[in-house]
Amino acid sequence: MTRRKFIHRLLKAGPLILLGAASLAKRAVPRKFVRALKLQKYPGPLRPPHDILEQSKWSG
């Protein structure tokens, strides 16, 4: 392969390599996220935990 052909192939492949690198860099950017609203108080009554040794009716 002559030097001229080699340089010509590099010039053809250059934009494709840059395009591939740009698409990979675009995917690597962290995505934006939206924070959920923080509730001021737990919605509902709090009950004390039951005895863990007692079998519940839904345990099968």
C-alpha positions as CSV (number, residue, x, y, z in Angstrom):
1,M,0.0,0.0,0.0
2,T,1.4,3.4,-1.0
3,R,1.6,6.3,1.4
4,R,-1.0,8.2,-0.7
5,K,-3.5,5.3,-0.4
6,F,-2.9,5.0,3.4
7,I,-3.5,8.7,3.9
8,H,-6.6,8.6,1.8
9,R,-8.0,5.7,3.8
10,L,-7.2,7.6,7.1
11,L,-9.1,10.6,5.8
12,K,-12.1,8.5,4.8
13,A,-12.1,6.7,8.2
14,G,-11.5,9.8,10.3
15,P,-15.1,11.1,10.3
16,L,-16.5,7.7,11.0
17,I,-14.2,7.2,14.0
18,L,-15.2,10.7,15.3
19,L,-18.9,10.0,14.8
20,G,-18.6,6.7,16.8
21,A,-16.6,8.4,19.6
22,A,-19.2,11.2,19.7
23,S,-22.1,8.7,20.0
24,L,-20.3,6.8,22.8
25,A,-19.6,10.1,24.6
26,K,-23.3,11.1,24.3
27,R,-24.4,7.8,25.9
28,A,-21.9,8.2,28.7
29,V,-23.4,11.6,29.9
30,P,-25.4,11.1,33.1
31,R,-29.1,11.5,32.6
32,K,-31.1,14.2,34.3
33,F,-33.4,13.1,37.1
34,V,-36.3,14.6,38.9
35,R,-36.4,14.5,42.7
36,A,-39.6,13.1,44.3
37,L,-41.5,15.3,46.7
38,K,-40.5,14.6,50.3
39,L,-43.5,13.9,52.6
40,Q,-43.4,15.8,55.8
41,K,-45.2,13.0,57.8
42,Y,-45.7,9.3,57.2
43,P,-49.2,8.9,55.7
44,G,-50.9,6.5,58.0
45,P,-50.7,5.0,61.5
46,L,-47.6,3.5,62.8
47,R,-48.1,0.1,64.6
48,P,-45.6,-1.7,66.8
49,P,-44.0,-4.8,65.2
50,H,-45.6,-8.2,66.0
51,D,-43.9,-11.2,67.4
52,I,-41.8,-12.6,64.6
53,L,-42.2,-16.2,65.8
54,E,-46.0,-16.1,65.4
55,Q,-47.1,-17.4,62.1
56,S,-49.3,-15.0,60.1
57,K,-52.4,-15.9,58.2
58,W,-50.8,-15.1,54.9
59,S,-47.5,-17.0,55.4
60,G,-48.9,-20.1,53.6
